[in-house]
Amino acid sequence: MDTRLTNLDWSLIQSFLAVAETGSLSGAARRLNASQPTLGRHIKTLEETLGIELFHRHARGFELTRLGHDIQNYARRMEEAMAALALTAAGGETRLAGDVRIATSVFMAHHAMPGIIADIRAQEPDIHIDLVPSDASENLLFREADIAVRMYRPEQLDMVTKHLGDITLGMFATTGYLDRKGRPRAAEDLRLHDMVGYDANDDILREMRAMGIPAARDWFSVRCDNQSAYWELIRAGCGLGFCQRNIALATPGLEEVRVDFPLPVLPVWLTAHESLRHTQRISRVWTLLEAGLRPFVS
C-alpha cells in the first residue's frame, strides 16, 4: 500500500469533513477555528494524496463529487473512531484537575450557571470550566461538551442521564404594564393584552394550544427566539410572558399573573458520556452541578 495513504495526516480528514458538511471554506474555517487558506491547502493536499477530485468548485461553494461522497462515509467512520479513542483515553484520567465543558440553554447560562460555576471554582480551583450557552443539542460523543444541563431528556446513545427535578413556570409582567393594561384572570383575557412570544420557535404556541387556548402567532405583539433577550423584553414592560418562577419572583418590578390554566414544567436533566461520567473531574463537577441546581428544581 502507498505509504502516503497509511501515513495520512488526520487534520486533512478533519478539514475535508468540515468543508463537506458546511459546503464552503468559510463555514469550515468557523467550525474548526482555522484560516481559509489553510483549509484550502488541506483539501488540495488530500486530493493530491488520494489522486482524486473530492469537490466541484462553484461560485456558491464546494460540492462533493461522487467519489467525494464515498470518501466522506469512510471519513465519518474515522471521525467516530477518533472520538471514541479520545473518550476512552479521557475516561482513564485520574487527576482532579483539568477542563470540563458544560453546555446548557442560553437562559440558564445567563441566569443560573454563573453562581454555580463560581462555587465550583471556589471548591475545585484546579478544575477549569468552559461554559457553552446553546439551545442546540451538543454532540457529547465528539466532546462538544463533557456535561449537558438540559430541559429535556437527551436521546443520544451511550449517555448517562439523571433527572434532577422540574422547574416551574409562571406568567409575568411588569407592575407598570399591569397598572396600565389591567391584570388578566382567565385565558380569554390574554387576547386583550400585549404578549411576548417566540418567533420561529413554536413551543409557546404548542403548549398554549395543548391547554385548550386557541393561541395564534399574531397574539404576540413582540417575538424573539433568544431566551435571554425574551426575558429582557418582559422586564422592559413589553407585555406578558412566561419565565422560570424562582428567577422571575426574585426580580424587582415584576408581578406574577395568576391565570386559570395550568402551566407546563421544565424537566432538568444532567447528561454525560458513559466513558467520561466517572472520571474524577467530571464526577466532581457533576456532583457540584447537582447541588447547585437543587434550588432551581422541585
N, C-alpha and C positions, 0 to 999 in steps of 0.2 A: 504494500500500500504506500502511496505517496506520503512521505514524511511531513509534507506541508499540511496534509489533512489530519494526521494523527497529532500534530502539534498546534492545531488551530487555536488561536487566541480567543478565549471566552468573551472578551469585550467586543469582538467583531459580531458575535452572535447576539449579544445584548443590543447592540446598535441596530442590527438587522431587524430584530423583533420590534424594537421601538418605532422604526420607520415604517415597517409593515403594518403595525397596528394604528399608528397615527396618520399615515399617508403623507407625511412631509418631514423634511429635515427640521423645520422649526418646531413642530409638535414633538418630535423625538428629542430635540435638544432640551425643551422644557421638562420633559419627563425624566430624562437622565441627568439633568443639570450639566450638560456638556455643550460645546460650541457646535454650530452647524458645519463649519469646515472639517472639524474632527470627525463628525458623523459621516460626512461625505467621503472622507478618506477611508473610513472603516468599510463603507459599502463597496467602494471601488476595490479595496484590498481583498475583501471576501469574494467578490465576483471574479477577480483575477486568480485567486487561490483555487476556487471551485471550477473555474473555466466555464462559467455560465453567466447569463444575464438574469439577474434577480428581479429587476424592476424595469417597467416602462416609465421614462421620464416625460411628464407633461407639464404644461404651464400651471395646472391646478395641483400638481404634486406627484407623488410616486405611486405607481400601481404595480402590484405583483404580477410577474409573468406566470405562466403555467408551472414552470419548474420552481419559481419562487414560492408558489403556494405549497408545492410538495416539500420544499426545504423548510418552510415555516412550521409544518406539522412536526418535523423532527426537532427543529429548534425549540419548540414549545416543550417537547419531552425533555430536552436538555435543561431547559429553564426549571422545570418541575424537579428534576433530579438534583440540580444545584441548590434549589430552595430546600429540598429535603435534607441534603447533606449539611447545609448551614444550620438548619433547625436541630438536627441531631447533634452537631458539634456544640451549638449554643446550649442545648439541654444538658450537656455534661459539665458546664461551668459550675464551679463550687464557690466562687467569691461572692460575698455580699457587697458587690460594687459593680459599677458599670452603668450602661444606658438602659433605660426602659421607656419604650414608646407607647403612649396611651392615646387611643382615639376615642372621641366622644362627639356628641352633637355640638353644633355651634353654640346653642343656648347654654348647655351645661358647661362647655368650655369657658364661657364668659362669666357665668353666674354661680357655678358650684365648684369647679375644679381649682381655681386659684388658691382658695383657702386650704383645700385638701392637699394640694401639691406642696404648699408651704409647710404643712405639718409633716408630710413625708420627708421633705428635705431636712427639717429640724431633727427628725428621728434617725434618718439614714443619710448623712451628708456625703457618703461615698457613692450613692446612687443618683445618677443624673436623669432627669425626666425630659422627654420630648413630648409635648402636647400637640395632638393633631385634631384641630376643630374641623369636623366634617360631618355632613349629613348623608354622605355616601357610605357604602359598606366596604371598609378596608379589607384587603385580602391578607389575612393573618398568615397564610401559607408562605407568602412572599415577603413577610416581615414588614409590610406597610405599617403594622402596629404589632406590639407584643401583647397588649391587653386592650380590649374594647369595652367601653361602657355604653350600652345601647338600650333604647326604649322599645326593643323588640328582641325576640329570641333568634340569634344568628343560626343559619342553617348550613354553614359550611361543614364539610366532613372533618373528622379528626380534631374536633374542638371540645374543650371542657367549658361548660357553661354553668352559671349559678344565678338563679332568680333571687334578687335581694329584697324585693318588695315592689310596691306600686306607689307612684307619685300621683296625688290627687290634683285635679284641675279645677279652676274656678273661672267665672266670668268677671272681668274687672273693667273699671273706667275711672278717670279722674273725678274727684269731687266737683271740680269746676264744670266738667262736661255734664255730670248728672244734675247739678243745680240748674243748668241751662236747659237741658233736654228732658229732664224727668227720669224717674227710676222705674225701669220695666219690672213687671212682676210675673209675666207669663210669656210663653213662646210667641203668642200673637203680637205682643208689644214690640218685639225685636224689629219688625218691619218698619216701624216708625222711627227707628234710631239709626245713627251712623254706626257702622260696624267695620272693624279691621279684620281682613281675611287674607288668605294666601292668593297668589297669582296663578302660576301654572300648577302648583300642588293642590290637589282636590281633597286633602284629608279632612279639612273642616266641613266642607260641603257633604262629604260622605257620612261623617259622624252625625251631623245635624239631621240629615235625611233618615239615617238609621233610627233616630229618636222620634221620627214622625214629624219633623219640622220641614216644610217644603222649601228649603233654602235654595237660592239660585245665586249665580256669580254676581248679579247686579245688586244683591243685598249688601255687598261690601263696598263701601264708598272709598276705602283705601285698601290696597292689596300689596303684599310683599312676601316673598318666599323665605327670605333670610330671617331666621328665628329671632336673632338679637335685634335686628332693625325693626321687626314686627313688634317686639316688646317696647322699643323706644317710641314707636308710633302711638301705642296705648298710653304710655307715660306722658306723652306730649299733649294728650287730650283729643286725639283724632276720633275716638269713639269707643265702643265696647269691643273687648277682645278676650281671648282665653289665655290663661297662663297657669304655671305651677303655683298652687296656693301658698306654699310656705314662702316662696320668694316674693310673690305679689303682696301678701299680708305684711311683710316686713318693709314694704316700700312706701315712704311717706306720700301723702296726696292721692292715694288710690283707695277706692272702695270696692268691696265685693258686691256684685249684683246677684241677689238671690232669685232664682227662677224656678219654675215648677216642672223642670225636667231634669233627669239625671245626666251627669257628665261622665265621659269615659275616664279611665285612669291610664297612666303610662307605666307599663312594667319596666323595671330596671334589671338588666342582665349584665353580668360580668362574663367575659369570654377570653380565653387564651388557647393557643395551640397546645395539644396534649403533650408534645415533646418538650415544651418550654414551661408548662404550668408549674412544675415542681423544682425548677432551678431556684437557687436561693434568692436571688434578687427579684425574680418575677413573683415568687411565692410571697415574699415580704411585701412587695408593693400591692399585690392582690389583697393581702390581709389588711393593709392600711387603707386601701380604697374601700373595702367593705365597711370599716369603721367610719371613714369619712363620709360615706354616702348614707349611713344609717339615719341621720336626722332628716334626710330628704324623702324617705320612704315610709310607708306604713304597712 
